[in-house]
Each structure stands twice: as C-alpha cells, then as structure tokens.
C-alpha cells in the first residue's frame, strides 16, 4: 500500500531532486551520497539493487541515506508530510517561520565526549560548534533534546565536560535519553545520577509541552544485536498514553532507531514494533532517534521517523563498510557531515517541521 506523499530531496552537495510515491519500508534513491576516494572506508561491496529475501531494496535503501546537513524542512499539512529545501528559506524567511511556529525545539545526538581517534580528535569542539549554531538560530527554542551517546566511555569527567558545554547554551531546558556508550560500563549509574531525576526505571519518562506529549525511552541497556525496551518499559509506555486524546501530537525520542533501519548492524529495536503499536490511534506521531550518525527519514501511516546526525563523527551508510563505526573524512569536510536538528510545531494544525543543518552551514 502506498503512503501517498511526495518527497523532495535537496540539491545541495550534489543530491538530486526526486519526486516519488513512497512504499512502506522502502527507500528511494538520492544518487550522490558521499562515497568518494578520499573517504576512508574499506570493503565496499557492490550493490546489485536486487531485493533480498528480507524485503529491503538495497540500492534504493543505501543511496537514500542522507548524510548530515542536507537541509530538509519537513511540514505536515492535513496529516500529509512533505519536505522542502531548507537552504531556500534562509534569513528573514527563517525568522518568519520561527515566528509562525507555536514553539520549536532542537535535537542533538551522539556527542561522544571522550572519543579522540582519527575520525574527530576534538569532539568537545564540535559539540561547542553545535551549541553555537543553536544559539544563532532565529528565536530561542523552547528546549533541547539530546538523543544519547553523550559520552564515549561513561566516565564522570566526560559527562561533566558535556554538561558544561551544553549548559553554555541559551536553551536552558535540556532533556536527555541514554545511548549504549552512556550505560555500557556501569549499567547507567553515572548517567542516572546526572540525568535520572524524575525518570522511571532505567531513565524513561514523559512530559507534555504546549499540547504535545513527549516520550523519552531507553532502548540502549538491552543491546545485544539490536536495541531493546523490555517488558517493564513497554507496560509503562502503554499506560502513559492510554488516557491521551487521539488528537494529541506525540513525539517519541530514543537513542537507537525504533524501526528496523538496518538490522544487520543492530540499527533497530527488537521490540520497537510493540511500542509503536500503542501509538496507532494517534493522528500525529514523530519518532526522533540518533545512533546511526546520519539522516534517514520515513513516513508510514501516521508516523514520521527521523534519525539525526552526530556532533562527533559520521558513520558509513549500511553495507558501505564491513561494519559500522567512526568514519574518517577529510578534515575540511568534517563539519559538513555533522549537524543539529530544529523542530517546529504549529498549534491546532499540528505540523512538525524538521530542519537538518550541518555545522558548516550558517544559521
């Protein structure tokens, strides 16, 4: 069954415009994703384009992976999501868009404070660039989401450095969820000491802001091959949304994608479908994740999925390397593959406009 919407991709950085009727769980190509001789990746397998028995069209899937900062503005009109080129609306137009919004918030992800290898030897510096970019946006966002992997090794000094940088932002209200790097060494003890106040279990919680219900989940503690939520958290989530009106806009944020982006690399949540089933009756659902360090967008029915770029380093598109991991790009290109996400909500009409922009682009 077709989802019935048109997607327009950015012309920036060689990405071509494509209008396509999207099918559920299938991605359509943006041909010119970065895969150049100066990008240090080993073992690029050929993509035949033939669907495998898992139902994924590999060529369309892989070539659609939009790397950081492609500048897409997502809006929802009458429940139908469309995208527009962010670069086409700078300056005064961006200010007008901000003024028209009921409120806005920003998402950052995968800061990996403590990482110091070739892919980025100054992750604190690029996190500070992200904060500076947020502070330069027209109008102050109401709050900030950090979708996990704040640190590389869950050390106290790493958490403290990240907190000091983020506290320097004019955005005073910050909501966190943990990534696997924040919990792997101590089951999340240090993370919960700093960010667990008011949360339940291993750090899940919800809040409502100006009529929009936000749900922060921890799907990183049960990582084996895939992320996991677990029975206790699922039961809490089901109860959390039970009393809400079906017209309530929902935003879910977690570190690992709730949907199966690429299970071969663990890029999905094994019980994510169960969590999403609790949201079927709602008219507007947006799911924001990190973990994979690149932008992937999909709409299925009432749910818009969006993964964010990192502030630390990029990762290869699925199948473009033997395994996921930090990817070295030429030093002059690093900021172009790191970024932030700005989300706007307009009351009553209920649209969420999602803008991805790289650290290289001016606000």
C-alpha positions in Angstrom: 0.0 0.0 0.0 1.4 3.4 -0.9 1.8 6.1 1.7 0.7 8.7 -0.7 3.1 11.6 -0.2 5.8 13.3 -2.3 9.3 13.7 -1.1 11.6 16.3 -2.5 15.3 15.9 -1.8 17.9 18.7 -1.6 20.1 19.8 -4.5 22.8 20.7 -2.0 26.1 18.7 -2.1 25.1 17.1 -5.4 21.9 15.4 -4.1 19.3 15.4 -6.9 15.7 16.3 -6.6 13.4 13.2 -6.7 9.7 13.1 -6.5 8.5 9.6 -5.7 5.5 7.8 -4.4 7.0 6.0 -1.4 6.1 2.5 -0.5 6.2 1.4 3.2 9.6 0.2 4.4 11.2 1.1 1.1 13.6 3.9 0.4 14.1 5.8 -2.9 17.4 6.9 -4.2 19.5 10.0 -3.7 22.3 9.1 -6.0 25.2 11.2 -4.9 25.7 10.3 -1.3 29.4 10.7 -0.2 31.3 7.7 -1.3 34.4 9.2 -2.8 38.1 8.1 -3.0 39.1 10.5 -0.2 36.6 8.9 2.2 38.4 6.2 4.2 36.2 3.2 4.1 37.2 -0.4 3.4 35.5 -3.2 1.7 32.6 -1.5 -0.2 30.5 -4.3 -1.5 28.7 -3.8 -4.8 25.0 -3.1 -4.5 23.2 -5.1 -7.1 19.9 -3.5 -6.5 18.2 -6.9 -6.3 15.8 -7.2 -3.3 16.9 -9.9 -0.9 14.6 -12.1 1.0 14.3 -9.6 3.9 12.3 -7.3 1.7 14.8 -4.4 1.5 15.7 -3.0 -1.8 19.5 -2.5 -1.1 20.2 0.0 -3.9 17.3 2.3 -3.1 17.9 1.9 0.7 21.6 2.7 0.7 21.5 5.5 -1.8 18.8 7.3 0.2 20.9 7.6 3.3 21.0 11.4 3.6 24.2 12.5 5.3 24.3 15.3 7.8 23.1 18.7 6.9 21.2 18.1 3.7 18.8 20.8 4.8 15.3 19.3 4.7 12.4 21.2 6.1 9.5 18.8 7.0 6.0 20.0 7.4 2.7 18.2 8.0 -0.4 19.6 6.4 -3.6 17.7 6.8 -1.6 14.7 8.1 0.5 14.5 4.8 4.2 15.1 5.3 6.2 16.9 2.7 9.8 18.2 2.6 11.3 21.5 1.3 14.8 22.6 0.8 15.9 24.4 4.0 18.5 26.4 2.1 15.7 28.0 0.1 14.4 29.8 3.2 17.3 31.5 5.0 17.4 34.8 6.8 14.1 36.7 7.0 12.2 33.7 5.8 13.6 31.5 8.6 12.7 34.2 11.1 9.2 34.3 9.7 8.9 30.6 10.0 10.1 30.8 13.6 7.6 33.5 14.4 4.7 31.4 12.9 5.6 28.4 14.9 3.7 27.6 18.1 7.1 26.5 19.5 10.3 25.0 18.5 12.9 22.6 20.0 16.2 21.3 18.9 17.7 17.8 18.8 21.4 17.0 19.1 22.8 13.5 19.3 26.0 11.4 19.6 28.4 13.8 21.1 30.8 11.0 22.2 32.8 13.2 24.6 36.0 11.3 25.3 36.4 10.0 21.8 39.8 11.1 20.4 40.6 9.0 17.4 41.2 10.0 13.8 37.6 10.5 12.9 37.4 13.5 15.2 40.1 14.4 17.8 38.1 17.4 19.1 34.6 16.2 19.9 34.2 18.8 22.6 35.0 21.4 19.9 32.3 20.1 17.5 29.8 19.9 20.3 30.5 23.5 21.1 30.0 24.4 17.4 26.6 22.7 17.5 25.7 24.7 20.6 26.9 27.9 18.9 24.8 27.1 15.9 21.7 26.5 18.1 22.3 29.8 19.9 22.5 31.6 16.5 19.1 30.3 15.4 16.3 33.0 15.0 14.4 33.0 18.2 15.2 30.8 21.2 14.0 27.1 21.0 11.8 26.2 24.0 14.1 23.3 24.9 16.7 20.8 23.6 16.7 17.0 23.3 19.9 15.0 23.4 19.2 11.5 22.0 22.1 9.7 23.6 25.8 8.8 23.5 26.6 11.9 25.3 29.9 10.3 26.2 32.3 7.7 24.7 33.1 5.7 27.9 30.5 6.8 30.5 33.2 8.4 32.6 32.4 11.1 35.1 34.8 13.6 33.5 33.2 13.0 30.1 29.7 13.6 31.5 30.9 16.8 33.2 32.5 18.2 30.1 29.4 17.6 28.0 27.2 19.1 30.7 29.4 22.2 30.9 29.3 22.8 27.2 25.6 22.2 26.8 24.8 24.4 29.9 26.5 27.3 28.0 23.6 27.4 25.6 20.9 30.0 25.9 18.5 27.0 25.7 18.2 26.3 29.4 15.9 23.3 29.3 17.5 20.1 28.1 16.0 16.6 28.1 18.2 13.5 27.7 17.9 9.8 26.9 21.0 7.5 27.2 22.9 5.8 24.5 24.8 2.5 24.9 28.0 4.4 25.4 26.4 6.1 28.4 25.5 2.9 30.1 27.8 0.1 28.9 30.4 0.3 31.7 28.2 0.8 34.8 24.6 -0.1 33.7 23.9 3.6 33.5 24.7 4.5 37.2 26.6 7.8 36.4 24.1 8.7 33.7 21.1 8.3 36.2 23.0 10.3 38.8 23.1 13.3 36.5 20.0 13.0 34.3 17.7 10.5 36.1 15.8 12.8 38.4 12.1 12.5 37.7 12.5 9.5 35.4 11.4 5.9 36.0 13.2 2.6 35.7 16.4 3.0 33.8 15.6 6.5 32.7 12.4 6.6 30.8 9.9 9.4 31.2 7.3 11.6 29.5 6.2 15.3 29.6 3.7 17.5 27.8 4.7 20.8 26.4 2.1 23.2 24.9 -0.2 20.3 24.0 2.4 18.0 22.5 3.2 14.8 24.5 6.9 13.8 24.6 8.1 10.3 25.5 11.7 9.6 26.3 12.7 6.0 26.1 15.8 4.0 27.0 16.4 1.3 24.4 20.1 1.1 24.9 20.6 -1.1 28.1 19.3 -4.3 26.5 21.6 -4.1 23.4 22.7 -7.4 22.1 22.4 -7.4 18.3 19.5 -4.9 18.5 18.2 -2.3 20.9 15.5 -3.3 23.3 12.9 -1.7 25.6 11.9 -4.6 27.8 8.5 -5.5 29.3 8.6 -3.1 32.2 9.2 0.0 30.0 6.6 -1.2 27.4 4.0 -1.6 30.1 4.8 1.9 31.4 4.5 3.4 27.9 1.2 1.7 27.2 -0.2 3.1 30.4 1.3 6.5 29.8 -0.6 7.1 26.5 -3.8 5.4 27.5 -5.5 8.5 28.8 -4.5 10.8 26.0 -6.8 12.0 23.3 -6.2 10.6 19.8 -5.7 14.2 18.6 -2.7 14.7 20.9 0.5 15.1 18.9 3.1 12.6 20.1 6.9 12.9 19.9 8.9 9.8 20.9 12.7 10.1 21.3 15.2 7.4 22.0 18.8 6.7 21.1 18.5 3.6 18.8 16.0 3.8 16.0 12.7 2.2 17.0 12.2 0.9 13.5 14.5 -1.5 11.6 16.8 0.7 9.7 19.5 -2.0 9.1 19.2 -5.0 11.5 22.4 -6.5 10.2 24.3 -3.7 12.0 21.9 -3.6 15.0 20.3 -0.5 13.8 16.8 -1.1 15.1 14.9 -2.1 18.2 13.7 -5.6 18.6 10.5 -4.7 20.4 10.1 -1.3 18.8 7.0 -2.5 16.8 5.3 -3.3 20.1 5.9 0.3 21.3 4.7 1.8 18.0 1.5 -0.3 18.2 0.4 1.8 21.2 0.5 4.9 19.0 -1.6 3.8 16.1 -4.7 5.6 17.2 -2.9 9.0 17.3 -3.1 11.3 14.3 0.4 12.7 14.5 3.4 10.7 15.7 7.0 11.7 15.3 9.9 9.4 16.3 13.3 11.0 16.7 16.5 8.9 17.1 20.2 9.1 16.9 22.8 6.2 17.0 23.5 5.8 13.3 25.1 9.3 12.8 23.2 10.1 9.6 19.8 11.3 8.5 17.2 8.7 7.5 13.6 9.7 7.1 10.5 7.6 6.6 6.8 8.0 6.9 4.4 5.2 7.4 0.8 6.0 8.0 0.6 8.4 10.9 4.2 8.0 12.0 7.2 10.1 10.8 10.6 8.6 11.6 13.7 10.7 11.6 17.3 9.8 12.7 19.7 12.6 13.4 23.3 13.3 12.5 26.0 13.3 15.2 28.0 16.2 16.6 31.1 13.9 16.8 31.8 11.8 13.6 29.9 10.2 10.7 29.3 6.5 10.2 29.2 4.7 6.8 25.9 4.0 5.2 24.7 0.4 5.7 26.6 -2.1 3.6 29.2 0.5 2.6 31.8 -0.9 5.0 32.4 -4.2 6.7 30.9 -2.9 9.9 29.6 0.3 11.5 32.0 2.6 13.3 33.7 6.0 13.2 34.5 7.1 9.6 37.4 9.3 8.7 36.6 12.1 6.2 39.0 14.8 5.0 39.4 17.4 7.7 37.9 20.2 5.7 34.7 18.1 5.2 34.1 17.0 8.8 31.7 19.9 9.7 29.6 19.2 6.6 28.8 15.7 7.9 27.9 16.8 11.5 24.8 18.7 12.4 21.8 19.6 14.5 18.0 19.2 14.1 15.5 22.0 14.6 11.8 21.0 15.0 8.9 23.4 15.0 5.2 22.8 16.0 2.3 24.9 14.9 -0.7 24.7 17.2 -4.1 23.4 16.0 -2.8 22.4 12.6 -0.4 20.1 14.3 2.6 20.1 11.8 6.1 19.3 12.8 8.7 21.0 10.6 12.1 19.2 10.9 15.2 21.0 9.7 18.5 19.3 9.5 21.5 21.5 9.0 25.3 20.8 9.2 27.8 22.5 11.4 29.3 24.0 8.2 26.1 25.9 7.3 25.4 29.3 8.8 22.2 29.6 10.8 
